[in-house]
């Protein structure tokens, strides 16, 4: 009877360990995928920044031209 109880306890412990291993494996996969996700977001932000900088340069040039024209005409 004690042997049977020991087998049952070991089976429950093994089941818990398998579940914990699965949890840790899933957490590890999630953490392993995060650098790629963060890198993709960083690259997107860099593209958006470059586009915004281009827009700002164009706006400054247009403003300069408008001010020159105003000074000539005014």
KOLDREN-565153 format. One record per residue (C-alpha): residue number from 1; residue in one letter; z, y, x. Coordinates in steps of 0.25 Angstrom, whole numbers. Layout:
// residues N
NUM; A; Z; Y; X .
...
// end
This chain:
// residues 74
1; X; 0; 0; 0 .
2; X; 3; 10; 11 .
3; X; -10; 7; 18 .
4; X; -17; 10; 5 .
5; X; -10; 23; 3 .
6; X; -14; 26; 18 .
7; X; -28; 23; 15 .
8; X; -28; 32; 2 .
9; X; -21; 44; 10 .
10; X; -31; 43; 21 .
11; X; -43; 43; 11 .
12; X; -37; 56; 5 .
13; X; -36; 62; 19 .
14; X; -50; 58; 23 .
15; X; -55; 64; 10 .
16; X; -48; 77; 12 .
17; X; -53; 77; 27 .
18; X; -67; 75; 22 .
19; X; -66; 86; 12 .
20; X; -60; 95; 23 .
21; X; -71; 92; 33 .
22; X; -82; 95; 22 .
23; X; -75; 109; 20 .
24; X; -75; 112; 35 .
25; X; -89; 108; 36 .
26; X; -93; 117; 25 .
27; X; -85; 128; 31 .
28; X; -91; 126; 44 .
29; X; -105; 126; 39 .
30; X; -103; 139; 31 .
31; X; -97; 145; 44 .
32; X; -109; 140; 52 .
33; X; -119; 147; 42 .
34; X; -112; 160; 42 .
35; X; -118; 165; 56 .
36; X; -132; 163; 51 .
37; X; -129; 171; 38 .
38; X; -122; 182; 45 .
39; X; -134; 183; 55 .
40; X; -144; 184; 44 .
41; X; -136; 195; 37 .
42; X; -135; 202; 50 .
43; X; -150; 201; 52 .
44; X; -152; 206; 38 .
45; X; -143; 218; 41 .
46; X; -150; 221; 54 .
47; X; -164; 222; 46 .
48; X; -158; 231; 36 .
49; X; -152; 240; 46 .
50; X; -165; 241; 53 .
51; X; -172; 244; 40 .
52; X; -162; 255; 37 .
53; X; -163; 261; 51 .
54; X; -178; 262; 49 .
55; X; -176; 269; 35 .
56; X; -166; 279; 42 .
57; X; -176; 282; 53 .
58; X; -187; 284; 43 .
59; X; -178; 293; 34 .
60; X; -174; 301; 47 .
61; X; -189; 303; 51 .
62; X; -193; 307; 36 .
63; X; -181; 317; 36 .
64; X; -185; 323; 50 .
65; X; -199; 325; 45 .
66; X; -195; 331; 32 .
67; X; -186; 341; 40 .
68; X; -197; 345; 49 .
69; X; -206; 347; 37 .
70; X; -196; 355; 30 .
71; X; -194; 364; 43 .
72; X; -208; 366; 44 .
73; X; -211; 370; 30 .
74; X; -198; 377; 27 .
// end
